[in-house]
Structure formats: C-alpha cells, structure tokens
C-alpha cells in the first residue's frame, strides 16, 4: 500500500488504487443530516428531475469524504493531514454509482530528519472509469531516519 511506504522510499510516480464503494440514498440523507446541506438537488427528486442532471446527485463533499474513507491510513506512518489543494468536482455522482480512488505521488519535500511532506494527485472515478473529483491532498508522513528536530 502506497501510504505504508516510508517517505524516504516513496518515489514520484508511485501509484495506488482503492476498492470501490457504492453511493446510496442513505449516504446522501445521513450526510445532509450531519452537514446541514439539504439543497434540493441532493434531496428533492422532483426538483432534481428538472435540472440538467435529471436526478438527484450526491454532494461533492460527500463524495470527497467517501473517497477519503477508501484510503487506508496506517497508524503511525501518517503524522497529519496537511490539506487539500485544487479540488474540482468534474462530474456528478448519482445514487447507485460506485466510486474508487486513484492516487499518485507527485511531489516530496523533506521536513527535518523525521518528517516529509507528500503531495498526491487524487482522482475519484466512477464505475465507468470517468473522473468525478480531482484534488491534490498533502500528507505529513514519517521518515525512516529519526534524529534531530522537525518543522511543519
């Protein structure tokens, strides 16, 4: 698994793909309840039928959250989630679509002797292989060497 690899052994271009997960109506309702996002495009079938999508779609942040859950984050090697840059929701995700995540290491930056910052290209794809979300997450990860101070 890509994120089990220590910073020092990760290479630019390393890739990994997740299993799939199907988005359900329950996911949308639970996410609406948790987030307060009851926008009718996600929750009102009649409204959504009259939009360019023709049916309800999942919230973009729901899809991004599900994608995050598809990535195994080994305890101990990931120190902190540093952030996400350049998020784009490029295609709708409908109830019944199955999404998966593809990651690629695109940059590495040493942060002292014990930490490194890894930048990933993340694509969330549906069951047809179409990209639905693109983002650039950054993770602070352990290095194999472990002496001296760190800076974040």
FENQUI-V384910 format. One record per pair of residues at least 24 apart in sequence whose ideal C-beta (glycine too) atoms are under 10 Angstrom apart, sorted by sequence separation. I is the first residue (numbers start at 1). J is the second residue. If there is no record, write none. Layout:
i/j
I/J
I/J
This chain:
i/j
35/59
37/61
100/124
101/125
116/140
117/141
37/62
64/89
99/124
100/125
115/140
116/141
35/61
61/87
63/89
99/125
100/126
115/141
116/142
31/58
32/59
35/62
60/87
66/93
98/125
99/126
100/127
102/129
115/142
116/143
28/56
31/59
34/62
60/88
61/89
63/91
98/126
99/127
114/142
115/143
116/144
28/57
60/89
63/92
70/99
82/111
97/126
98/127
100/129
102/131
107/136
109/138
111/140
114/143
116/145
28/58
31/61
32/62
35/65
59/89
60/90
63/93
70/100
71/101
97/127
98/128
106/136
111/141
113/143
114/144
25/56
27/58
28/59
31/62
34/65
58/89
62/93
70/101
93/124
96/127
97/128
107/138
109/140
112/143
113/144
114/145
115/146
27/59
30/62
31/63
57/89
60/92
67/99
69/101
71/103
79/111
94/126
101/133
111/143
113/145
114/146
25/58
60/93
66/99
67/100
68/101
90/123
91/124
93/126
97/130
99/132
108/141
110/143
112/145
113/146
114/147
23/57
24/58
28/62
31/65
57/91
58/92
59/93
63/97
66/100
67/101
85/119
90/124
91/125
92/126
99/133
103/137
113/147
114/148
115/149
116/150
23/58
27/62
31/66
57/92
58/93
64/99
66/101
67/102
79/114
80/115
82/117
86/121
87/122
89/124
91/126
97/132
110/145
112/147
113/148
114/149
115/150
117/152
27/63
56/92
57/93
58/94
63/99
67/103
79/115
82/118
84/120
86/122
112/148
113/149
114/150
115/151
55/92
57/94
58/95
79/116
80/117
82/119
91/128
93/130
112/149
113/150
115/152
27/65
54/92
56/94
57/95
79/117
84/122
94/132
112/150
23/62
27/66
53/92
55/94
56/95
58/97
91/130
93/132
111/150
112/151
23/63
52/92
54/94
55/95
57/97
78/118
90/130
91/131
92/132
93/133
110/150
111/151
112/152
51/92
53/94
55/96
58/99
90/131
91/132
110/151
111/152
90/132
91/133
23/66
88/131
89/132
90/133
22/66
88/132
89/133
90/134
21/66
88/133
89/134
21/67
48/94
87/133
88/134
89/135
87/134
88/135
21/69
86/134
87/135
88/136
18/67
21/70
71/120
86/135
87/136
20/70
45/95
85/135
86/136
87/137
18/69
19/70
41/92
71/122
84/135
85/136
86/137
18/70
84/136
85/137
17/70
18/71
19/72
42/95
83/136
84/137
85/138
18/72
68/122
70/124
83/137
84/138
16/71
67/122
82/137
83/138
16/72
67/123
68/124
81/137
82/138
83/139
67/124
81/138
82/139
83/140
64/122
66/124
67/125
80/138
81/139
82/140
80/139
81/140
82/141
64/124
79/139
80/140
63/124
78/139
79/140
80/141
77/139
78/140
79/141
63/126
78/141
79/142
60/124
77/141
78/142
79/143
28/93
67/132
77/142
27/93
67/133
71/137
73/139
76/142
77/143
28/95
66/133
68/135
74/141
3/71
4/72
27/95
64/132
67/135
71/139
74/142
2/71
3/72
4/73
5/74
26/95
63/132
64/133
68/137
1/71
2/72
3/73
4/74
7/77
23/93
25/95
63/133
67/137
82/152
1/72
3/74
6/77
23/94
24/95
25/96
64/135
79/150
1/73
4/76
5/77
7/79
23/95
24/96
60/132
61/133
80/152
1/74
4/77
22/95
23/96
24/97
60/133
64/137
79/152
3/77
4/78
22/96
23/97
58/132
3/78
22/97
23/98
57/132
1/77
21/97
22/98
23/99
20/97
21/98
22/99
20/98
21/99
19/98
20/99
21/100
20/100
21/101
18/99
19/100
20/101
18/100
19/101
17/100
18/101
17/101
18/102
16/101
17/102
18/103
16/102
17/103
15/102
16/103
17/104
15/103
16/104
14/103
15/104
16/105
14/104
15/105
13/104
14/105
12/104
13/105
14/106
12/105
13/106
11/105
12/106
10/105
12/107
12/108
11/108
10/108
3/103
5/105
8/108
2/103
7/108
2/104
3/105
7/109
8/110
2/105
7/110
23/126
7/111
14/118
16/120
15/120
20/125
22/127
10/116
12/118
14/120
15/121
17/123
18/124
20/126
7/114
12/119
18/125
20/127
7/115
8/116
10/118
17/125
7/116
6/116
7/117
10/120
7/118
5/118
3/118
2/118
3/120
2/120
10/141
7/139
7/140
8/141
7/141
8/142
9/143
6/141
7/142
8/143
9/144
3/139
5/141
6/142
7/143
8/144
6/143
7/144
8/145
3/141
6/144
7/145
6/145
